[in-house]
Amino acid sequence: MPENEKALKPEDLTRLFVERANAGDATGLAALYEEEAVMAYPPGSTTVGREAIRELWEKVLAHAPHFEAEEPLPTLVCGDIALTATPPKDGSGARAQVVRRQPDGSWLRIIDQPEFRPPTS
């Protein structure tokens, strides 16, 4: 299997996610996460670990959803940790990820909150 492109800056992860998701590449999506990463999905639960994340994306991608690139908000970087976020195009909520620089200089997700919804009263 050819090696996937690595995220050379935190913002690359969003682009790579969309490319791999639209290609139906669950293994490539999981490769964007550290081995022990945590993803707050499906809503109301968490998925822990790269393998579990791969299995989740396999199920989601089986329905052939289409993802669109979203303009990222400014990235906050503190040493080898960064916070990335994007507002969904439909204006509902937000998405945020904590990412970590790897020993080779690339970046991987360690915490992924793909959906935030505004609180309702």
Chimera marker file (.cmm) of the C-alpha trace (Angstrom):
<marker_set name="trace">
<marker id="1" x="0.000" y="0.000" z="0.000" r="1" g="1" b="0" radius="0.5"/>
<marker id="2" x="1.513" y="3.380" z="-0.927" r="1" g="1" b="0" radius="0.5"/>
<marker id="3" x="2.203" y="5.717" z="1.955" r="1" g="1" b="0" radius="0.5"/>
<marker id="4" x="-0.329" y="8.501" z="2.359" r="1" g="1" b="0" radius="0.5"/>
<marker id="5" x="0.672" y="12.152" z="2.311" r="1" g="1" b="0" radius="0.5"/>
<marker id="6" x="1.490" y="13.452" z="5.785" r="1" g="1" b="0" radius="0.5"/>
<marker id="7" x="0.200" y="16.659" z="7.330" r="1" g="1" b="0" radius="0.5"/>
<marker id="8" x="3.198" y="19.007" z="7.360" r="1" g="1" b="0" radius="0.5"/>
<marker id="9" x="1.215" y="21.687" z="9.212" r="1" g="1" b="0" radius="0.5"/>
<marker id="10" x="-1.868" y="21.319" z="11.430" r="1" g="1" b="0" radius="0.5"/>
<marker id="11" x="-4.193" y="22.829" z="8.807" r="1" g="1" b="0" radius="0.5"/>
<marker id="12" x="-3.277" y="20.068" z="6.327" r="1" g="1" b="0" radius="0.5"/>
<marker id="13" x="-5.267" y="17.572" z="8.384" r="1" g="1" b="0" radius="0.5"/>
<marker id="14" x="-8.609" y="19.093" z="7.352" r="1" g="1" b="0" radius="0.5"/>
<marker id="15" x="-7.748" y="18.947" z="3.641" r="1" g="1" b="0" radius="0.5"/>
<marker id="16" x="-6.392" y="15.400" z="3.913" r="1" g="1" b="0" radius="0.5"/>
<marker id="17" x="-9.500" y="14.334" z="5.816" r="1" g="1" b="0" radius="0.5"/>
<marker id="18" x="-11.825" y="15.578" z="3.058" r="1" g="1" b="0" radius="0.5"/>
<marker id="19" x="-9.702" y="14.026" z="0.291" r="1" g="1" b="0" radius="0.5"/>
<marker id="20" x="-9.536" y="10.621" z="1.971" r="1" g="1" b="0" radius="0.5"/>
<marker id="21" x="-13.177" y="10.592" z="3.048" r="1" g="1" b="0" radius="0.5"/>
<marker id="22" x="-14.358" y="11.384" z="-0.479" r="1" g="1" b="0" radius="0.5"/>
<marker id="23" x="-12.075" y="8.617" z="-1.791" r="1" g="1" b="0" radius="0.5"/>
<marker id="24" x="-13.722" y="6.170" z="0.644" r="1" g="1" b="0" radius="0.5"/>
<marker id="25" x="-10.361" y="5.534" z="2.342" r="1" g="1" b="0" radius="0.5"/>
<marker id="26" x="-11.148" y="4.582" z="5.963" r="1" g="1" b="0" radius="0.5"/>
<marker id="27" x="-7.590" y="3.356" z="6.547" r="1" g="1" b="0" radius="0.5"/>
<marker id="28" x="-6.204" y="6.644" z="5.232" r="1" g="1" b="0" radius="0.5"/>
<marker id="29" x="-8.572" y="8.586" z="7.501" r="1" g="1" b="0" radius="0.5"/>
<marker id="30" x="-7.492" y="6.561" z="10.533" r="1" g="1" b="0" radius="0.5"/>
<marker id="31" x="-3.857" y="7.302" z="9.653" r="1" g="1" b="0" radius="0.5"/>
<marker id="32" x="-4.601" y="10.972" z="10.451" r="1" g="1" b="0" radius="0.5"/>
<marker id="33" x="-5.011" y="9.995" z="14.132" r="1" g="1" b="0" radius="0.5"/>
<marker id="34" x="-2.494" y="8.910" z="16.759" r="1" g="1" b="0" radius="0.5"/>
<marker id="35" x="-2.790" y="5.297" z="17.961" r="1" g="1" b="0" radius="0.5"/>
<marker id="36" x="-4.676" y="6.267" z="21.146" r="1" g="1" b="0" radius="0.5"/>
<marker id="37" x="-6.667" y="9.198" z="19.718" r="1" g="1" b="0" radius="0.5"/>
<marker id="38" x="-10.169" y="9.977" z="20.978" r="1" g="1" b="0" radius="0.5"/>
<marker id="39" x="-13.007" y="11.063" z="18.710" r="1" g="1" b="0" radius="0.5"/>
<marker id="40" x="-16.339" y="12.354" z="20.040" r="1" g="1" b="0" radius="0.5"/>
<marker id="41" x="-18.407" y="10.455" z="17.504" r="1" g="1" b="0" radius="0.5"/>
<marker id="42" x="-21.016" y="9.115" z="17.033" r="1" g="1" b="0" radius="0.5"/>
<marker id="43" x="-22.902" y="11.915" z="18.812" r="1" g="1" b="0" radius="0.5"/>
<marker id="44" x="-23.164" y="11.276" z="22.525" r="1" g="1" b="0" radius="0.5"/>
<marker id="45" x="-20.334" y="8.731" z="22.634" r="1" g="1" b="0" radius="0.5"/>
<marker id="46" x="-16.602" y="8.403" z="21.997" r="1" g="1" b="0" radius="0.5"/>
<marker id="47" x="-14.479" y="6.242" z="19.750" r="1" g="1" b="0" radius="0.5"/>
<marker id="48" x="-11.014" y="5.502" z="21.138" r="1" g="1" b="0" radius="0.5"/>
<marker id="49" x="-7.964" y="4.295" z="19.240" r="1" g="1" b="0" radius="0.5"/>
<marker id="50" x="-6.898" y="4.345" z="15.601" r="1" g="1" b="0" radius="0.5"/>
<marker id="51" x="-8.321" y="0.892" z="14.847" r="1" g="1" b="0" radius="0.5"/>
<marker id="52" x="-11.738" y="1.737" z="16.316" r="1" g="1" b="0" radius="0.5"/>
<marker id="53" x="-11.691" y="5.033" z="14.395" r="1" g="1" b="0" radius="0.5"/>
<marker id="54" x="-10.910" y="3.126" z="11.176" r="1" g="1" b="0" radius="0.5"/>
<marker id="55" x="-13.808" y="0.730" z="11.810" r="1" g="1" b="0" radius="0.5"/>
<marker id="56" x="-16.159" y="3.644" z="12.485" r="1" g="1" b="0" radius="0.5"/>
<marker id="57" x="-15.161" y="5.419" z="9.261" r="1" g="1" b="0" radius="0.5"/>
<marker id="58" x="-15.560" y="2.186" z="7.310" r="1" g="1" b="0" radius="0.5"/>
<marker id="59" x="-19.203" y="2.080" z="8.414" r="1" g="1" b="0" radius="0.5"/>
<marker id="60" x="-19.791" y="5.775" z="7.701" r="1" g="1" b="0" radius="0.5"/>
<marker id="61" x="-18.080" y="5.695" z="4.297" r="1" g="1" b="0" radius="0.5"/>
<marker id="62" x="-20.088" y="2.637" z="3.230" r="1" g="1" b="0" radius="0.5"/>
<marker id="63" x="-22.949" y="5.113" z="2.659" r="1" g="1" b="0" radius="0.5"/>
<marker id="64" x="-20.712" y="7.170" z="0.301" r="1" g="1" b="0" radius="0.5"/>
<marker id="65" x="-21.227" y="10.578" z="1.970" r="1" g="1" b="0" radius="0.5"/>
<marker id="66" x="-19.696" y="13.598" z="0.249" r="1" g="1" b="0" radius="0.5"/>
<marker id="67" x="-17.541" y="15.941" z="2.312" r="1" g="1" b="0" radius="0.5"/>
<marker id="68" x="-16.741" y="19.521" z="1.331" r="1" g="1" b="0" radius="0.5"/>
<marker id="69" x="-13.691" y="21.488" z="2.366" r="1" g="1" b="0" radius="0.5"/>
<marker id="70" x="-14.386" y="24.078" z="5.034" r="1" g="1" b="0" radius="0.5"/>
<marker id="71" x="-12.264" y="27.157" z="5.607" r="1" g="1" b="0" radius="0.5"/>
<marker id="72" x="-10.265" y="26.622" z="8.820" r="1" g="1" b="0" radius="0.5"/>
<marker id="73" x="-10.236" y="29.137" z="11.627" r="1" g="1" b="0" radius="0.5"/>
<marker id="74" x="-6.789" y="30.390" z="12.719" r="1" g="1" b="0" radius="0.5"/>
<marker id="75" x="-4.775" y="27.570" z="14.303" r="1" g="1" b="0" radius="0.5"/>
<marker id="76" x="-3.496" y="27.987" z="17.859" r="1" g="1" b="0" radius="0.5"/>
<marker id="77" x="-0.068" y="26.399" z="18.382" r="1" g="1" b="0" radius="0.5"/>
<marker id="78" x="1.747" y="25.835" z="21.669" r="1" g="1" b="0" radius="0.5"/>
<marker id="79" x="4.961" y="23.911" z="21.076" r="1" g="1" b="0" radius="0.5"/>
<marker id="80" x="4.061" y="20.493" z="19.691" r="1" g="1" b="0" radius="0.5"/>
<marker id="81" x="0.306" y="20.817" z="20.371" r="1" g="1" b="0" radius="0.5"/>
<marker id="82" x="-2.181" y="22.747" z="18.247" r="1" g="1" b="0" radius="0.5"/>
<marker id="83" x="-5.900" y="23.437" z="18.188" r="1" g="1" b="0" radius="0.5"/>
<marker id="84" x="-7.576" y="23.452" z="14.783" r="1" g="1" b="0" radius="0.5"/>
<marker id="85" x="-11.206" y="24.314" z="14.089" r="1" g="1" b="0" radius="0.5"/>
<marker id="86" x="-13.588" y="24.848" z="11.215" r="1" g="1" b="0" radius="0.5"/>
<marker id="87" x="-17.087" y="26.298" z="11.150" r="1" g="1" b="0" radius="0.5"/>
<marker id="88" x="-19.436" y="24.058" z="9.124" r="1" g="1" b="0" radius="0.5"/>
<marker id="89" x="-20.615" y="25.584" z="5.867" r="1" g="1" b="0" radius="0.5"/>
<marker id="90" x="-24.228" y="25.345" z="7.003" r="1" g="1" b="0" radius="0.5"/>
<marker id="91" x="-23.466" y="27.620" z="9.976" r="1" g="1" b="0" radius="0.5"/>
<marker id="92" x="-24.454" y="25.052" z="12.589" r="1" g="1" b="0" radius="0.5"/>
<marker id="93" x="-22.014" y="24.671" z="15.459" r="1" g="1" b="0" radius="0.5"/>
<marker id="94" x="-18.308" y="24.044" z="14.939" r="1" g="1" b="0" radius="0.5"/>
<marker id="95" x="-15.622" y="21.367" z="14.608" r="1" g="1" b="0" radius="0.5"/>
<marker id="96" x="-12.403" y="21.260" z="16.642" r="1" g="1" b="0" radius="0.5"/>
<marker id="97" x="-9.355" y="19.038" z="16.874" r="1" g="1" b="0" radius="0.5"/>
<marker id="98" x="-6.310" y="18.893" z="19.116" r="1" g="1" b="0" radius="0.5"/>
<marker id="99" x="-3.287" y="17.757" z="17.124" r="1" g="1" b="0" radius="0.5"/>
<marker id="100" x="0.287" y="16.871" z="18.034" r="1" g="1" b="0" radius="0.5"/>
<marker id="101" x="3.538" y="17.228" z="16.120" r="1" g="1" b="0" radius="0.5"/>
<marker id="102" x="5.134" y="13.827" z="15.551" r="1" g="1" b="0" radius="0.5"/>
<marker id="103" x="8.866" y="13.041" z="15.784" r="1" g="1" b="0" radius="0.5"/>
<marker id="104" x="9.147" y="13.284" z="11.964" r="1" g="1" b="0" radius="0.5"/>
<marker id="105" x="7.612" y="16.799" z="12.012" r="1" g="1" b="0" radius="0.5"/>
<marker id="106" x="4.196" y="15.754" z="10.694" r="1" g="1" b="0" radius="0.5"/>
<marker id="107" x="0.944" y="16.318" z="12.633" r="1" g="1" b="0" radius="0.5"/>
<marker id="108" x="-1.747" y="13.869" z="13.788" r="1" g="1" b="0" radius="0.5"/>
<marker id="109" x="-5.070" y="14.293" z="15.575" r="1" g="1" b="0" radius="0.5"/>
<marker id="110" x="-5.222" y="13.259" z="19.221" r="1" g="1" b="0" radius="0.5"/>
<marker id="111" x="-8.688" y="14.609" z="20.107" r="1" g="1" b="0" radius="0.5"/>
<marker id="112" x="-11.410" y="15.157" z="17.532" r="1" g="1" b="0" radius="0.5"/>
<marker id="113" x="-14.741" y="16.856" z="18.216" r="1" g="1" b="0" radius="0.5"/>
<marker id="114" x="-16.334" y="16.737" z="14.740" r="1" g="1" b="0" radius="0.5"/>
<marker id="115" x="-19.645" y="18.276" z="15.784" r="1" g="1" b="0" radius="0.5"/>
<marker id="116" x="-20.476" y="21.018" z="18.252" r="1" g="1" b="0" radius="0.5"/>
<marker id="117" x="-24.026" y="22.276" z="18.357" r="1" g="1" b="0" radius="0.5"/>
<marker id="118" x="-25.006" y="25.572" z="19.965" r="1" g="1" b="0" radius="0.5"/>
<marker id="119" x="-26.761" y="25.008" z="23.306" r="1" g="1" b="0" radius="0.5"/>
<marker id="120" x="-30.510" y="25.333" z="23.253" r="1" g="1" b="0" radius="0.5"/>
<marker id="121" x="-32.491" y="26.832" z="26.112" r="1" g="1" b="0" radius="0.5"/>
<link id1="1" id2="2" r="1" g="1" b="0" radius="0.2"/>
<link id1="2" id2="3" r="1" g="1" b="0" radius="0.2"/>
<link id1="3" id2="4" r="1" g="1" b="0" radius="0.2"/>
<link id1="4" id2="5" r="1" g="1" b="0" radius="0.2"/>
<link id1="5" id2="6" r="1" g="1" b="0" radius="0.2"/>
<link id1="6" id2="7" r="1" g="1" b="0" radius="0.2"/>
<link id1="7" id2="8" r="1" g="1" b="0" radius="0.2"/>
<link id1="8" id2="9" r="1" g="1" b="0" radius="0.2"/>
<link id1="9" id2="10" r="1" g="1" b="0" radius="0.2"/>
<link id1="10" id2="11" r="1" g="1" b="0" radius="0.2"/>
<link id1="11" id2="12" r="1" g="1" b="0" radius="0.2"/>
<link id1="12" id2="13" r="1" g="1" b="0" radius="0.2"/>
<link id1="13" id2="14" r="1" g="1" b="0" radius="0.2"/>
<link id1="14" id2="15" r="1" g="1" b="0" radius="0.2"/>
<link id1="15" id2="16" r="1" g="1" b="0" radius="0.2"/>
<link id1="16" id2="17" r="1" g="1" b="0" radius="0.2"/>
<link id1="17" id2="18" r="1" g="1" b="0" radius="0.2"/>
<link id1="18" id2="19" r="1" g="1" b="0" radius="0.2"/>
<link id1="19" id2="20" r="1" g="1" b="0" radius="0.2"/>
<link id1="20" id2="21" r="1" g="1" b="0" radius="0.2"/>
<link id1="21" id2="22" r="1" g="1" b="0" radius="0.2"/>
<link id1="22" id2="23" r="1" g="1" b="0" radius="0.2"/>
<link id1="23" id2="24" r="1" g="1" b="0" radius="0.2"/>
<link id1="24" id2="25" r="1" g="1" b="0" radius="0.2"/>
<link id1="25" id2="26" r="1" g="1" b="0" radius="0.2"/>
<link id1="26" id2="27" r="1" g="1" b="0" radius="0.2"/>
<link id1="27" id2="28" r="1" g="1" b="0" radius="0.2"/>
<link id1="28" id2="29" r="1" g="1" b="0" radius="0.2"/>
<link id1="29" id2="30" r="1" g="1" b="0" radius="0.2"/>
<link id1="30" id2="31" r="1" g="1" b="0" radius="0.2"/>
<link id1="31" id2="32" r="1" g="1" b="0" radius="0.2"/>
<link id1="32" id2="33" r="1" g="1" b="0" radius="0.2"/>
<link id1="33" id2="34" r="1" g="1" b="0" radius="0.2"/>
<link id1="34" id2="35" r="1" g="1" b="0" radius="0.2"/>
<link id1="35" id2="36" r="1" g="1" b="0" radius="0.2"/>
<link id1="36" id2="37" r="1" g="1" b="0" radius="0.2"/>
<link id1="37" id2="38" r="1" g="1" b="0" radius="0.2"/>
<link id1="38" id2="39" r="1" g="1" b="0" radius="0.2"/>
<link id1="39" id2="40" r="1" g="1" b="0" radius="0.2"/>
<link id1="40" id2="41" r="1" g="1" b="0" radius="0.2"/>
<link id1="41" id2="42" r="1" g="1" b="0" radius="0.2"/>
<link id1="42" id2="43" r="1" g="1" b="0" radius="0.2"/>
<link id1="43" id2="44" r="1" g="1" b="0" radius="0.2"/>
<link id1="44" id2="45" r="1" g="1" b="0" radius="0.2"/>
<link id1="45" id2="46" r="1" g="1" b="0" radius="0.2"/>
<link id1="46" id2="47" r="1" g="1" b="0" radius="0.2"/>
<link id1="47" id2="48" r="1" g="1" b="0" radius="0.2"/>
<link id1="48" id2="49" r="1" g="1" b="0" radius="0.2"/>
<link id1="49" id2="50" r="1" g="1" b="0" radius="0.2"/>
<link id1="50" id2="51" r="1" g="1" b="0" radius="0.2"/>
<link id1="51" id2="52" r="1" g="1" b="0" radius="0.2"/>
<link id1="52" id2="53" r="1" g="1" b="0" radius="0.2"/>
<link id1="53" id2="54" r="1" g="1" b="0" radius="0.2"/>
<link id1="54" id2="55" r="1" g="1" b="0" radius="0.2"/>
<link id1="55" id2="56" r="1" g="1" b="0" radius="0.2"/>
<link id1="56" id2="57" r="1" g="1" b="0" radius="0.2"/>
<link id1="57" id2="58" r="1" g="1" b="0" radius="0.2"/>
<link id1="58" id2="59" r="1" g="1" b="0" radius="0.2"/>
<link id1="59" id2="60" r="1" g="1" b="0" radius="0.2"/>
<link id1="60" id2="61" r="1" g="1" b="0" radius="0.2"/>
<link id1="61" id2="62" r="1" g="1" b="0" radius="0.2"/>
<link id1="62" id2="63" r="1" g="1" b="0" radius="0.2"/>
<link id1="63" id2="64" r="1" g="1" b="0" radius="0.2"/>
<link id1="64" id2="65" r="1" g="1" b="0" radius="0.2"/>
<link id1="65" id2="66" r="1" g="1" b="0" radius="0.2"/>
<link id1="66" id2="67" r="1" g="1" b="0" radius="0.2"/>
<link id1="67" id2="68" r="1" g="1" b="0" radius="0.2"/>
<link id1="68" id2="69" r="1" g="1" b="0" radius="0.2"/>
<link id1="69" id2="70" r="1" g="1" b="0" radius="0.2"/>
<link id1="70" id2="71" r="1" g="1" b="0" radius="0.2"/>
<link id1="71" id2="72" r="1" g="1" b="0" radius="0.2"/>
<link id1="72" id2="73" r="1" g="1" b="0" radius="0.2"/>
<link id1="73" id2="74" r="1" g="1" b="0" radius="0.2"/>
<link id1="74" id2="75" r="1" g="1" b="0" radius="0.2"/>
<link id1="75" id2="76" r="1" g="1" b="0" radius="0.2"/>
<link id1="76" id2="77" r="1" g="1" b="0" radius="0.2"/>
<link id1="77" id2="78" r="1" g="1" b="0" radius="0.2"/>
<link id1="78" id2="79" r="1" g="1" b="0" radius="0.2"/>
<link id1="79" id2="80" r="1" g="1" b="0" radius="0.2"/>
<link id1="80" id2="81" r="1" g="1" b="0" radius="0.2"/>
<link id1="81" id2="82" r="1" g="1" b="0" radius="0.2"/>
<link id1="82" id2="83" r="1" g="1" b="0" radius="0.2"/>
<link id1="83" id2="84" r="1" g="1" b="0" radius="0.2"/>
<link id1="84" id2="85" r="1" g="1" b="0" radius="0.2"/>
<link id1="85" id2="86" r="1" g="1" b="0" radius="0.2"/>
<link id1="86" id2="87" r="1" g="1" b="0" radius="0.2"/>
<link id1="87" id2="88" r="1" g="1" b="0" radius="0.2"/>
<link id1="88" id2="89" r="1" g="1" b="0" radius="0.2"/>
<link id1="89" id2="90" r="1" g="1" b="0" radius="0.2"/>
<link id1="90" id2="91" r="1" g="1" b="0" radius="0.2"/>
<link id1="91" id2="92" r="1" g="1" b="0" radius="0.2"/>
<link id1="92" id2="93" r="1" g="1" b="0" radius="0.2"/>
<link id1="93" id2="94" r="1" g="1" b="0" radius="0.2"/>
<link id1="94" id2="95" r="1" g="1" b="0" radius="0.2"/>
<link id1="95" id2="96" r="1" g="1" b="0" radius="0.2"/>
<link id1="96" id2="97" r="1" g="1" b="0" radius="0.2"/>
<link id1="97" id2="98" r="1" g="1" b="0" radius="0.2"/>
<link id1="98" id2="99" r="1" g="1" b="0" radius="0.2"/>
<link id1="99" id2="100" r="1" g="1" b="0" radius="0.2"/>
<link id1="100" id2="101" r="1" g="1" b="0" radius="0.2"/>
<link id1="101" id2="102" r="1" g="1" b="0" radius="0.2"/>
<link id1="102" id2="103" r="1" g="1" b="0" radius="0.2"/>
<link id1="103" id2="104" r="1" g="1" b="0" radius="0.2"/>
<link id1="104" id2="105" r="1" g="1" b="0" radius="0.2"/>
<link id1="105" id2="106" r="1" g="1" b="0" radius="0.2"/>
<link id1="106" id2="107" r="1" g="1" b="0" radius="0.2"/>
<link id1="107" id2="108" r="1" g="1" b="0" radius="0.2"/>
<link id1="108" id2="109" r="1" g="1" b="0" radius="0.2"/>
<link id1="109" id2="110" r="1" g="1" b="0" radius="0.2"/>
<link id1="110" id2="111" r="1" g="1" b="0" radius="0.2"/>
<link id1="111" id2="112" r="1" g="1" b="0" radius="0.2"/>
<link id1="112" id2="113" r="1" g="1" b="0" radius="0.2"/>
<link id1="113" id2="114" r="1" g="1" b="0" radius="0.2"/>
<link id1="114" id2="115" r="1" g="1" b="0" radius="0.2"/>
<link id1="115" id2="116" r="1" g="1" b="0" radius="0.2"/>
<link id1="116" id2="117" r="1" g="1" b="0" radius="0.2"/>
<link id1="117" id2="118" r="1" g="1" b="0" radius="0.2"/>
<link id1="118" id2="119" r="1" g="1" b="0" radius="0.2"/>
<link id1="119" id2="120" r="1" g="1" b="0" radius="0.2"/>
<link id1="120" id2="121" r="1" g="1" b="0" radius="0.2"/>
</marker_set>
